[in-house]
Amino acid sequence: MVEDNVTPILTTIPPSSTSTVETNSTLTAVNAWIRNYAATNGYYCVDLYSLLADPIDPSTMKADMTTDGIHLSQLGYQVWSNAINPEWFKNDRRRVYFFPGDTLATFNTEILNNPGSGNKTFKVDLFTPSGVYFPGVQESTITINESKAIPLITWDNPANITYGTTLSSTQLNAVATDPVTGNNVPGNFVYTPYAGTLLGVGTHTLQVDFTPDDSANYTTASKTVTINVSKTAPIITWSTPANITYGTALNSSQLNAVASVSGTFVYTPSAGTVLDVGTHTLHVDFTPADTINYTTATADVTINVSERTKATPEITWSDPADITYGTALNEAQLNALASVPGSFVYSPAYGTILGAGTQTLQTTFTPADSVNYTTATGSVSLTVNKATPLITWSNPDAISYGTALSSTQLNAVASVPGSFVYSPASGTVLSAGTHDLQANFTPADAANYTTALKTVTINVSKTDPIITWSNPDDITYGTALSDTQLNAVASVPGTFVYTPSAGTVLNSGIQTLSINFTPADSANYTTASKSVTINISKAIPSITWSNPANVAYGTALSGTQLNAVSSVPGSFVYNPASGTVLGAGTQTLQTTFTPADSANYTTASKTVTISISKTLPSITWSSPADITYGTALNEAQLNALASVPGSFVYSPAYGTILGAGTQTLQTTFTPADSVNYTTATGSVSLTVNKATPLITWSNPDAISYGTALSSTQLNAVASVPGSFVYSPASGTVLSAGTHDLQANFTPTDAANYTNITAIVTINVLSQPILPVADFNASVFSGYAPLSVLFTDRSQNTTSWSWDFGDGATSVKQNPKHVYSSAGIYTVRLTAVNANGTDLKTATITVDKKTRGKSSNSNNNGGSPEFAKNIEVKELSQAFIVKGKTVQFDFTKNATCVVYVGFDAKKTVSGKTATIAEQLKNKSTLVSGLPEGEVYNYFNVWVGNSEFATSNNIENPVLCFKVEKSWIQDKNIDRDSIILNRYSNRAWEKLSTSFSGEDDKYLYFESNVPGYSFFAITWKSDAFLEETVIDIQPGDSSEENKKETGSEIDLESNEKKESPGMPGFDMVYGIAGLLVVLLYKKIKVY
C-alpha cells in the first residue's frame, strides 16, 4: 500500500544472463505493462531495462553494468541513480518506493536544512535489498529551490450583461486555493474595475489581484477573465394616427413617434407623401445618437385614407425662347408641368427639326392617378430663326518666299452646301511678311441659311540659302587650316566668314569648323550657317633606349638599366619596375612613356634585353659539440644552413654512428632555385668521445649465512660485450650482515667504450629464509572450456611446482591452463627455495554452457586484472572490417584513455569490444616498476587475447590524456610525458607525441606494439634512474618465457552466477507477485 502524500516511482525489470526465449517474452510484456501503468496514472518511471540492456544482445545486461549477469555493478547502480530527476523529491519529503517492490532498491529522502521555503538540501540514500550501498550513490545531496507556493485562483468568465448593468459580486466572484491540497487560502481580493462600475458595450478584461494572509508561504497571485457587454434596445412610443381624406399629405400630425433616448427617425412613407384611398402601414427606423451602447429600433402604425371627387390637373407651359434652324426640339422647348404626377405627349414630337419662321407646339397630359384626376391639354408658340453657315478655315502653315497660293492654303469648308470666292486668288505669289486671306460663302439653301465671310492670315517667310560643305579629311596635330578645309559653297550670291579662321593650328581630337553666310538679297533670303567636324590625330613621341650591360642574379634594377629618353616631356613606367630582382637568363625590359601633353601626343613603348648570371649560395655550418660513441648523426650535427632554400646531402649520412676520435663531416648543397643559384659545398670537424657502458645489476635477494656467492648474486649485465671481475669473487662465503658487491667491467671494444664499475648491496641473514606460496587466477569459475591464467605472488621462491587438479602440471612461474571438462578442481602451488617449500591451494569451478547463452571468441574480450585493483573501466564497441581503419572511442571519459585504433587485416563478424581499465596501483600481473614517476597505470584489452596480434592488426595507436592541473602542480615539462608498455618482463618506453589540449587536459598519442599493460610516467631532474630487468640478454630458458598481458587467453571470461545470490527465476517470481499485488491495491485505493 502506498503511503499518503508519497508518489510511487515505478521501474522496469532489467534483463538477465539466465533469460530464455520464454522469459524474455514475459519480461517484455511485464515491462510494457509497467510503462503503460505509469503513464496512465501519472507516476514517474525509471526505465532500467533500456538503460542497462546490451544493445547487441538485449536479453543480457551491458558487461560493465553487472557483476555476474544478474546483479548490478557499482556503475549499474550509478546509472540508475543518475536517471532519477531531483525535481521528483520537491514535494515528497519522506520515503519514495520503487516498484516492482523493495526487491530492487529503496530510496529515502530527508530534508537536511531550511525546512521553510527557499533553497533546500535533501539527502538521498540508496539501499540494495540486503542494505548494501555503493560509493558516490548512498549519501548524495540534491539542492532544490523550493519557492513559495502560488495560490490557485479559480474565476470563470462571467455571463454576458447588457449596457447599463453595473458590476457586482455576480461577476466579481474569484476564489483562491492551495495548488497541492485544494484548501481555500484566506486573503484579500482587489478587482479592476471595481464593483459598481458601469462598462461600455464590448468585451472587457476583469482583473483580480490576490494578497494571501499567509505571506510567508504563499506569493501574491493575479488572474484575468473577460466579460461581454451587449447593446440595449431603445423603447419607441407611437400611437395610431387619426383618419385623413385623399389628397392630404403626411405631416407631423401622423409622423410623431417618440424614443426613450435621443436619436433620429426616418419615416416610410416620408412626410409630404399623399396616400391612396384605403388603409396604409406607416413605418419608422430609429437610429440612436449613442450607437456604441444602443441598437437601432423600428415601429409600425396604420392610417386610413377616405375618398373625394376627380380634379382637373393644372398645366404650366411658357412660350420657349427662339431657336435657330437646325435645332431639334428637346426638353428646353417641350417642358410643360402638371400639378399632379402623370405623362405628356407632345406634337411636333421630341427631336423634330422645324423650318425657319413661327411654329405652334401642343401637348396632352394623362394623370397617373386617373381615379382622382382627368386628362388636360396645352399649347405655346416658337420662333425659328435662319442659321448662319459655319465656315471652317484655319490659318495656313507659313510658306517660303516664291511659293504661289493654291488649294493648300485656300481650303475653307462650310457646314452646308454652297460656293467660295477667295481674295487674293489662287496662283498669287506673296512677298515675305504677314498677309490676310478672305473667303466669301453663298449657301445653296438661302431659305434657311444666311451668307458668310471668313478671314485668315498667312506668314510668308524668307528663304534659307543652301550651303554645301563636307567634313574635311583628317590632319595631324601641327597642320594649319587652309582653303583645303575652308571650302563651303552657297546656292545664292553672298559672303562667308569661317570660325576658326584660316591659318589656325587646332589641338588633337574631333574639332568643329563653323561658317556664317550673308546673302546679297537680304529682303527675301535669310543668313545661313553650317558646321562640319575635322579629326586632328595625336603625334607619336620618339624613345631612345639601348640594351643595358649584364648583371648578376640578385642585383636589383635601377636607373643604370632603366634610362630611356623621349623626344618630348613626360614620364616613364618600367616593367619590371625599379628594385625588381630578375631571374638568371636573358630577360626583357619594357617601358611605357606617357607624354606630359597627353592631349596632343600618344603614349609610346619600347623594349630592350638584359643578361642575368647565376649566384653562388653561402653556407653557414659551425663545428658541432662533441658527442659520445653510439650517438647516431642527427640534426644536432648535420645542421648546415644556406643563404637560400635548398637541400643538403651529408657525408657521412644521417643516422651514421662514427667511431671515437676526430671526424670530418661534409655536405653538398643543392639550391631549390637551381635556375638562379649554383650548387655549393662545406665541411666541419666533429669529436666523438668514448661511450660509458650501461651496467644493469639489481640488489640480489637476501641469502642465508653459509651460502657461497655465485652467478645468482654476481649477475651484472653490460649493454655491450666485455668481461666482469667481481669483488668479493664467486665462491666467497660472506658473514651475516650487509655487504657491498663490486663488478669491474672491461669492454671488448676498448676503442669506443670506457671501463666502468658497479656496486650493489646484499643482505646475509643469520637464519634461513623459507618460501611463502601465494597466487591468483584470472577467473575462479566459468564454462568449459575455461582458460585460466595463474599469476604467482609467492615470496622468497626460486622454483614453482603446479598441480592443476585434472592431472596436468607445470613448473612455470605464471602458467596458463585450459580446463576442458566441467568439474570442481583443486589447484596446488608448491613454492621452493634452497631452505624449504610451501603450499597454497585454490578451487576452480567449471560448468557446462547453458541453453540460451552464447559467446563469440573473436568479439567478447575480458580482463585478467584483479577486480580490487581496478579503479574504473569503460567499454567501447566497433565493427572490424578488413582494410579499414578501426577506432574505439571512450566517450564517457571514465579513464585516461581517449581512443585506441589500428588498421584491420581481417574482418570480424558482429561488434568487437575493447576495455580500458584505470588501475589503483601497478597491475598485479606485472613485475618491476617503469622508469620515472607514475601518473597512471592502465590496461587495454581488444577482443580476446588472441585477436590483437600482428596477424590481425597493424599500425596500432593509443591516445591518452593527462590533467593540466597535475602537470602544473608538479611543474612538469609536457615533453617529458612518456607512455610505457610492459612486455617480455620489462617496461618499454614508447614514442609519445603531444596531439592537442582543451581547458582541462593535454592529449598525447603513441604508436604501440600491442595492447596490454601500460603506465604514463614523467621524469624530473631529481629522479634517480633505476632500471629493472629480470633476465639476462640471450637467456631463452623456459623459466624466463613468462606470459604477458598480450598473450593472455581471454576467451572464457564468462561469469557464473554465485551460489549465494538469488536466481533470476526467483526475481521474476517476486517481481510478478509485486506487480499483481500493486495492481490490486491501486484498484482498491
PEBELQUI-V909678 format. One record per pair of residues at least 24 apart in sequence whose C-alpha atoms are under 7 Angstrom apart, sorted by sequence separation. I is the first residue (numbers start at 1). GAP is how many residues later the second one is. D is the distance in whole Angstrom. If there is no record, write none. Layout:
I/GAP/D ; I/GAP/D
This chain:
104/24/6 ; 105/24/6 ; 119/24/7 ; 120/24/5 ; 152/24/6 ; 153/24/7 ; 187/24/5 ; 188/24/6 ; 203/24/6 ; 204/24/6 ; 235/24/6 ; 236/24/6 ; 249/24/5 ; 250/24/6 ; 263/24/6 ; 264/24/6 ; 279/24/6 ; 280/24/6 ; 314/24/5 ; 315/24/7 ; 328/24/5 ; 329/24/6 ; 342/24/5 ; 343/24/6 ; 358/24/6 ; 359/24/6 ; 390/24/6 ; 391/24/6 ; 404/24/5 ; 405/24/6 ; 418/24/5 ; 419/24/7 ; 434/24/6 ; 435/24/6 ; 466/24/6 ; 467/24/6 ; 480/24/5 ; 481/24/7 ; 494/24/5 ; 495/24/7 ; 510/24/6 ; 511/24/6 ; 542/24/6 ; 543/24/7 ; 556/24/5 ; 557/24/7 ; 570/24/6 ; 571/24/6 ; 586/24/6 ; 587/24/6 ; 618/24/6 ; 619/24/6 ; 632/24/5 ; 633/24/6 ; 646/24/6 ; 647/24/6 ; 662/24/6 ; 663/24/6 ; 694/24/6 ; 695/24/6 ; 708/24/5 ; 709/24/6 ; 722/24/6 ; 723/24/7 ; 738/24/6 ; 739/24/7 ; 771/24/6 ; 772/24/7 ; 790/24/5 ; 803/24/6 ; 804/24/7 ; 822/24/5 ; 823/24/7 ; 880/24/7 ; 882/24/4 ; 916/24/5 ; 104/25/6 ; 119/25/6 ; 120/25/6 ; 151/25/6 ; 152/25/5 ; 187/25/4 ; 203/25/4 ; 234/25/7 ; 235/25/5 ; 249/25/4 ; 263/25/4 ; 279/25/4 ; 313/25/6 ; 314/25/5 ; 328/25/5 ; 342/25/4 ; 358/25/4 ; 389/25/6 ; 390/25/5 ; 404/25/4 ; 418/25/4 ; 434/25/4 ; 465/25/7 ; 466/25/5 ; 480/25/4 ; 494/25/4 ; 510/25/5 ; 541/25/7 ; 542/25/5 ; 556/25/5 ; 570/25/4 ; 586/25/4 ; 617/25/7 ; 618/25/5 ; 632/25/5 ; 646/25/4 ; 647/25/7 ; 662/25/4 ; 693/25/6 ; 694/25/5 ; 708/25/4 ; 722/25/4 ; 738/25/5 ; 771/25/5 ; 790/25/6 ; 803/25/5 ; 822/25/5 ; 881/25/6 ; 882/25/5 ; 915/25/6 ; 916/25/7 ; 103/26/6 ; 119/26/4 ; 120/26/7 ; 151/26/6 ; 152/26/6 ; 186/26/6 ; 187/26/5 ; 202/26/6 ; 203/26/6 ; 234/26/6 ; 248/26/6 ; 262/26/6 ; 263/26/4 ; 278/26/6 ; 279/26/6 ; 313/26/6 ; 327/26/6 ; 341/26/6 ; 342/26/4 ; 357/26/6 ; 358/26/6 ; 389/26/6 ; 403/26/6 ; 417/26/6 ; 418/26/5 ; 433/26/6 ; 434/26/6 ; 465/26/6 ; 479/26/6 ; 493/26/6 ; 494/26/5 ; 509/26/6 ; 510/26/6 ; 541/26/6 ; 555/26/6 ; 569/26/6 ; 570/26/4 ; 585/26/6 ; 586/26/6 ; 617/26/6 ; 631/26/6 ; 645/26/6 ; 646/26/4 ; 661/26/6 ; 662/26/6 ; 693/26/6 ; 707/26/6 ; 721/26/6 ; 722/26/5 ; 737/26/6 ; 738/26/6 ; 770/26/7 ; 771/26/5 ; 789/26/6 ; 790/26/6 ; 802/26/6 ; 803/26/7 ; 822/26/6 ; 881/26/4 ; 915/26/5 ; 102/27/7 ; 118/27/6 ; 119/27/6 ; 151/27/5 ; 152/27/5 ; 168/27/5 ; 185/27/7 ; 186/27/6 ; 202/27/5 ; 234/27/6 ; 247/27/6 ; 261/27/7 ; 262/27/6 ; 278/27/5 ; 313/27/6 ; 326/27/6 ; 340/27/7 ; 341/27/6 ; 357/27/5 ; 389/27/6 ; 402/27/6 ; 416/27/7 ; 417/27/6 ; 433/27/5 ; 465/27/6 ; 478/27/6 ; 492/27/7 ; 493/27/6 ; 509/27/5 ; 541/27/6 ; 554/27/6 ; 568/27/7 ; 569/27/6 ; 585/27/5 ; 617/27/7 ; 630/27/6 ; 644/27/7 ; 645/27/6 ; 661/27/5 ; 693/27/6 ; 706/27/6 ; 720/27/7 ; 721/27/6 ; 737/27/5 ; 789/27/4 ; 802/27/5 ; 880/27/6 ; 881/27/7 ; 914/27/6 ; 915/27/7 ; 10/28/7 ; 118/28/5 ; 151/28/6 ; 167/28/5 ; 168/28/6 ; 201/28/5 ; 202/28/6 ; 277/28/5 ; 278/28/6 ; 356/28/5 ; 357/28/6 ; 432/28/5 ; 433/28/6 ; 508/28/4 ; 509/28/6 ; 584/28/4 ; 585/28/6 ; 660/28/5 ; 661/28/7 ; 736/28/5 ; 737/28/7 ; 788/28/6 ; 789/28/7 ; 801/28/6 ; 802/28/6 ; 880/28/5 ; 914/28/4 ; 117/29/6 ; 118/29/5 ; 167/29/5 ; 200/29/7 ; 201/29/5 ; 246/29/7 ; 276/29/7 ; 277/29/5 ; 325/29/7 ; 355/29/7 ; 356/29/5 ; 431/29/7 ; 432/29/5 ; 477/29/7 ; 507/29/7 ; 508/29/5 ; 553/29/7 ; 583/29/7 ; 584/29/5 ; 629/29/7 ; 659/29/7 ; 660/29/5 ; 705/29/7 ; 735/29/7 ; 736/29/5 ; 788/29/5 ; 800/29/7 ; 801/29/5 ; 913/29/7 ; 914/29/6 ; 117/30/5 ; 166/30/5 ; 167/30/5 ; 201/30/6 ; 246/30/6 ; 275/30/7 ; 277/30/6 ; 325/30/6 ; 356/30/6 ; 401/30/6 ; 432/30/6 ; 477/30/6 ; 508/30/5 ; 553/30/6 ; 584/30/5 ; 629/30/6 ; 660/30/6 ; 705/30/6 ; 736/30/6 ; 787/30/6 ; 788/30/6 ; 800/30/6 ; 801/30/7 ; 913/30/5 ; 117/31/6 ; 166/31/5 ; 167/31/7 ; 246/31/6 ; 325/31/6 ; 401/31/6 ; 477/31/6 ; 553/31/6 ; 629/31/6 ; 705/31/6 ; 787/31/4 ; 800/31/5 ; 879/31/6 ; 912/31/6 ; 982/31/5 ; 48/32/7 ; 166/32/5 ; 786/32/5 ; 787/32/6 ; 799/32/6 ; 800/32/6 ; 879/32/5 ; 981/32/6 ; 982/32/6 ; 1013/32/6 ; 165/33/6 ; 785/33/6 ; 786/33/5 ; 799/33/5 ; 878/33/5 ; 879/33/6 ; 981/33/5 ; 1012/33/5 ; 9/34/6 ; 10/34/6 ; 11/34/5 ; 12/34/7 ; 14/34/6 ; 15/34/6 ; 164/34/6 ; 785/34/5 ; 786/34/7 ; 797/34/6 ; 798/34/6 ; 799/34/7 ; 877/34/6 ; 878/34/6 ; 980/34/5 ; 981/34/7 ; 1012/34/5 ; 8/35/7 ; 9/35/5 ; 10/35/5 ; 11/35/5 ; 12/35/5 ; 13/35/6 ; 14/35/4 ; 24/35/7 ; 784/35/6 ; 785/35/4 ; 797/35/5 ; 798/35/5 ; 877/35/5 ; 878/35/7 ; 980/35/5 ; 1011/35/6 ; 9/36/6 ; 10/36/6 ; 11/36/6 ; 12/36/5 ; 13/36/6 ; 784/36/5 ; 785/36/6 ; 797/36/5 ; 877/36/4 ; 964/36/6 ; 979/36/6 ; 980/36/6 ; 11/37/6 ; 12/37/6 ; 46/37/7 ; 163/37/6 ; 784/37/6 ; 794/37/7 ; 796/37/7 ; 876/37/6 ; 877/37/6 ; 963/37/6 ; 964/37/5 ; 979/37/5 ; 14/38/7 ; 15/38/6 ; 163/38/6 ; 784/38/6 ; 875/38/7 ; 876/38/5 ; 963/38/5 ; 964/38/6 ; 978/38/6 ; 979/38/7 ; 14/39/7 ; 875/39/6 ; 876/39/7 ; 962/39/5 ; 963/39/6 ; 978/39/5 ; 19/40/7 ; 875/40/5 ; 961/40/6 ; 962/40/5 ; 977/40/6 ; 978/40/6 ; 874/41/6 ; 875/41/7 ; 961/41/6 ; 962/41/7 ; 977/41/5 ; 873/42/7 ; 874/42/5 ; 961/42/4 ; 976/42/5 ; 16/43/7 ; 17/43/5 ; 873/43/5 ; 874/43/7 ; 960/43/6 ; 961/43/6 ; 976/43/6 ; 986/43/6 ; 15/44/5 ; 16/44/5 ; 873/44/4 ; 960/44/5 ; 15/45/5 ; 16/45/6 ; 872/45/6 ; 873/45/6 ; 959/45/6 ; 960/45/6 ; 985/45/7 ; 15/46/6 ; 872/46/5 ; 906/46/6 ; 959/46/4 ; 870/47/6 ; 871/47/6 ; 905/47/5 ; 958/47/6 ; 959/47/7 ; 870/48/6 ; 871/48/5 ; 904/48/6 ; 905/48/5 ; 957/48/7 ; 958/48/5 ; 870/49/5 ; 871/49/5 ; 904/49/5 ; 957/49/6 ; 958/49/7 ; 858/50/7 ; 869/50/6 ; 870/50/6 ; 903/50/6 ; 904/50/7 ; 957/50/4 ; 958/50/7 ; 869/51/5 ; 902/51/6 ; 903/51/5 ; 956/51/6 ; 957/51/5 ; 17/52/5 ; 859/52/6 ; 860/52/6 ; 861/52/6 ; 869/52/6 ; 902/52/6 ; 903/52/6 ; 956/52/6 ; 16/53/6 ; 17/53/6 ; 859/53/4 ; 860/53/6 ; 902/53/5 ; 956/53/7 ; 16/54/5 ; 90/54/7 ; 859/54/6 ; 902/54/4 ; 956/54/7 ; 901/55/6 ; 902/55/6 ; 81/56/7 ; 86/56/6 ; 90/56/7 ; 773/56/7 ; 901/56/5 ; 773/57/7 ; 900/57/6 ; 901/57/7 ; 930/57/5 ; 773/58/5 ; 865/58/7 ; 866/58/7 ; 900/58/4 ; 927/58/7 ; 78/59/6 ; 246/59/6 ; 325/59/6 ; 401/59/6 ; 477/59/6 ; 553/59/6 ; 629/59/6 ; 705/59/6 ; 772/59/7 ; 865/59/7 ; 899/59/6 ; 900/59/6 ; 74/60/6 ; 234/60/7 ; 243/60/6 ; 244/60/6 ; 245/60/5 ; 246/60/6 ; 313/60/6 ; 322/60/6 ; 323/60/6 ; 324/60/5 ; 325/60/6 ; 389/60/6 ; 398/60/6 ; 399/60/6 ; 400/60/5 ; 401/60/6 ; 465/60/7 ; 474/60/6 ; 475/60/7 ; 476/60/5 ; 477/60/6 ; 541/60/7 ; 550/60/6 ; 551/60/7 ; 552/60/5 ; 553/60/6 ; 617/60/6 ; 626/60/6 ; 627/60/7 ; 628/60/5 ; 629/60/6 ; 693/60/7 ; 702/60/6 ; 703/60/6 ; 704/60/5 ; 705/60/6 ; 771/60/6 ; 786/60/7 ; 899/60/5 ; 984/60/7 ; 232/61/6 ; 233/61/6 ; 234/61/7 ; 240/61/5 ; 242/61/7 ; 243/61/5 ; 244/61/5 ; 245/61/5 ; 246/61/6 ; 310/61/7 ; 311/61/6 ; 312/61/6 ; 313/61/7 ; 319/61/5 ; 322/61/5 ; 323/61/5 ; 324/61/5 ; 325/61/5 ; 387/61/6 ; 388/61/5 ; 389/61/7 ; 395/61/5 ; 397/61/7 ; 398/61/5 ; 399/61/5 ; 400/61/5 ; 401/61/6 ; 463/61/6 ; 464/61/6 ; 465/61/7 ; 471/61/5 ; 473/61/7 ; 474/61/5 ; 475/61/5 ; 476/61/5 ; 477/61/6 ; 539/61/6 ; 540/61/6 ; 547/61/5 ; 549/61/7 ; 550/61/5 ; 551/61/5 ; 552/61/5 ; 553/61/5 ; 615/61/6 ; 616/61/6 ; 617/61/7 ; 623/61/5 ; 626/61/5 ; 627/61/5 ; 628/61/5 ; 629/61/5 ; 630/61/7 ; 691/61/6 ; 692/61/6 ; 699/61/5 ; 701/61/7 ; 702/61/5 ; 703/61/5 ; 704/61/5 ; 705/61/5 ; 771/61/6 ; 898/61/5 ; 983/61/6 ; 231/62/5 ; 232/62/5 ; 233/62/5 ; 240/62/6 ; 241/62/6 ; 243/62/6 ; 244/62/6 ; 245/62/6 ; 246/62/6 ; 310/62/4 ; 311/62/5 ; 312/62/5 ; 318/62/7 ; 319/62/6 ; 320/62/6 ; 322/62/6 ; 323/62/6 ; 324/62/6 ; 325/62/5 ; 386/62/5 ; 387/62/5 ; 388/62/5 ; 394/62/7 ; 395/62/6 ; 396/62/6 ; 398/62/6 ; 399/62/6 ; 400/62/6 ; 401/62/6 ; 462/62/5 ; 463/62/5 ; 464/62/5 ; 470/62/7 ; 471/62/6 ; 472/62/6 ; 474/62/6 ; 475/62/6 ; 476/62/6 ; 477/62/6 ; 538/62/5 ; 539/62/5 ; 540/62/5 ; 546/62/7 ; 547/62/6 ; 548/62/6 ; 550/62/6 ; 551/62/7 ; 552/62/6 ; 553/62/6 ; 614/62/5 ; 615/62/5 ; 616/62/5 ; 622/62/7 ; 623/62/6 ; 624/62/6 ; 626/62/6 ; 627/62/6 ; 628/62/6 ; 629/62/5 ; 690/62/5 ; 691/62/5 ; 692/62/5 ; 698/62/7 ; 699/62/6 ; 700/62/6 ; 702/62/6 ; 703/62/6 ; 704/62/6 ; 771/62/6 ; 784/62/6 ; 897/62/6 ; 898/62/5 ; 948/62/7 ; 231/63/5 ; 232/63/6 ; 233/63/7 ; 234/63/6 ; 236/63/7 ; 240/63/7 ; 309/63/7 ; 310/63/5 ; 311/63/6 ; 312/63/7 ; 313/63/7 ; 315/63/7 ; 319/63/7 ; 324/63/6 ; 386/63/5 ; 387/63/6 ; 389/63/6 ; 391/63/7 ; 395/63/6 ; 398/63/7 ; 400/63/6 ; 462/63/5 ; 463/63/6 ; 465/63/6 ; 471/63/6 ; 476/63/7 ; 538/63/5 ; 539/63/6 ; 541/63/7 ; 547/63/6 ; 552/63/7 ; 614/63/5 ; 615/63/6 ; 617/63/7 ; 619/63/7 ; 623/63/6 ; 626/63/7 ; 628/63/5 ; 690/63/5 ; 691/63/6 ; 693/63/7 ; 695/63/7 ; 699/63/6 ; 702/63/7 ; 704/63/6 ; 770/63/7 ; 780/63/7 ; 781/63/6 ; 782/63/7 ; 783/63/5 ; 784/63/6 ; 897/63/4 ; 898/63/7 ; 231/64/6 ; 233/64/7 ; 310/64/7 ; 312/64/7 ; 386/64/7 ; 388/64/7 ; 462/64/6 ; 464/64/7 ; 538/64/6 ; 540/64/7 ; 614/64/7 ; 690/64/6 ; 692/64/7 ; 704/64/5 ; 780/64/5 ; 781/64/5 ; 782/64/5 ; 783/64/5 ; 784/64/6 ; 896/64/6 ; 897/64/7 ; 704/65/7 ; 770/65/5 ; 771/65/7 ; 773/65/5 ; 780/65/6 ; 781/65/6 ; 782/65/6 ; 783/65/5 ; 784/65/7 ; 896/65/5 ; 163/66/6 ; 769/66/6 ; 770/66/6 ; 771/66/6 ; 772/66/6 ; 773/66/6 ; 774/66/6 ; 783/66/5 ; 896/66/7 ; 151/67/7 ; 160/67/6 ; 161/67/7 ; 162/67/5 ; 163/67/6 ; 768/67/6 ; 770/67/7 ; 771/67/6 ; 773/67/6 ; 149/68/6 ; 150/68/6 ; 157/68/5 ; 159/68/7 ; 160/68/5 ; 161/68/5 ; 162/68/5 ; 163/68/6 ; 148/69/5 ; 149/69/5 ; 150/69/5 ; 156/69/7 ; 157/69/6 ; 158/69/6 ; 160/69/6 ; 161/69/6 ; 162/69/6 ; 163/69/6 ; 942/69/7 ; 148/70/5 ; 149/70/6 ; 151/70/6 ; 153/70/7 ; 157/70/6 ; 162/70/6 ; 941/70/6 ; 148/71/6 ; 150/71/7 ; 940/71/6 ; 941/71/6 ; 940/72/5 ; 939/73/5 ; 940/73/7 ; 939/74/5 ; 938/75/6 ; 939/75/6 ; 938/76/5 ; 937/77/6 ; 938/77/6 ; 863/78/7 ; 937/78/4 ; 936/79/6 ; 937/79/7 ; 861/80/7 ; 936/80/5 ; 861/81/7 ; 934/81/7 ; 935/81/5 ; 861/82/4 ; 862/82/7 ; 934/82/6 ; 935/82/6 ; 860/83/5 ; 861/83/4 ; 934/83/4 ; 859/84/5 ; 860/84/6 ; 933/84/5 ; 934/84/7 ; 7/85/7 ; 858/85/6 ; 859/85/7 ; 932/85/6 ; 933/85/5 ; 6/86/6 ; 778/86/4 ; 858/86/6 ; 932/86/5 ; 933/86/6 ; 11/87/6 ; 778/87/7 ; 857/87/6 ; 932/87/5 ; 8/88/6 ; 9/88/6 ; 10/88/5 ; 11/88/6 ; 7/89/7 ; 8/89/5 ; 9/89/5 ; 10/89/5 ; 11/89/7 ; 858/89/7 ; 6/90/7 ; 8/90/6 ; 9/90/6 ; 10/90/7 ; 201/91/7 ; 508/91/6 ; 584/91/6 ; 660/91/7 ; 932/91/7 ; 201/92/5 ; 356/92/6 ; 432/92/6 ; 508/92/5 ; 584/92/5 ; 660/92/5 ; 200/93/7 ; 507/93/6 ; 583/93/6 ; 659/93/7 ; 931/94/7 ; 931/95/6 ; 931/96/7 ; 117/100/7 ; 928/100/6 ; 945/101/6 ; 945/102/6 ; 945/103/5 ; 946/103/7 ; 945/104/5 ; 944/105/7 ; 945/105/5 ; 944/106/5 ; 944/107/6 ; 325/123/7 ; 401/123/6 ; 477/123/7 ; 553/123/6 ; 629/123/6 ; 163/130/6 ; 791/134/6 ; 863/187/7 ; 862/188/5 ; 861/189/6 ; 861/190/7 ; 862/191/6 ; 857/194/5 ; 812/227/6 ; 814/228/6 ; 814/229/7 ; 789/259/7 ; 787/262/6 ; 787/264/7 ; 787/265/6 ; 786/266/5 ; 783/269/7 ; 782/270/7 ; 782/271/7 ; 783/271/7 ; 782/272/6 ; 782/273/6 ; 779/274/7 ; 782/274/5 ; 781/275/6 ; 717/315/7 ; 20/832/6 ; 100/971/6 ; 101/973/6 ; 100/974/6 ; 100/975/6 ; 68/987/5 ; 68/988/6 ; 68/989/6 ; 70/994/7 ; 18/1046/7 ; 16/1048/7 ; 1/1080/6
